[in-house]
Amino acid sequence: MQQDLKSELTKQLIIDKAFTLFYENGFKTTSIDKIMKETTLSKGAFYHHYKSKKCFRT
């Protein structure tokens, strides 16, 4: 698998799980730890792709 594709799939997984948790629990009560537990990825993976969870706010 190409690295770019793998990176995009990882980012999409994080986004999908984050938005599900935001919807279920609210933005403030959803921690990065909770998001990463749902994805089974490391916290380092999150910070590799995103600066903070605030990047999900619109």
Secondary structure as UniProt FT lines:
FT   HELIX           3..25
FT   TURN            27..29
FT   HELIX           32..39
FT   HELIX           43..49
FT   HELIX           53..56
//
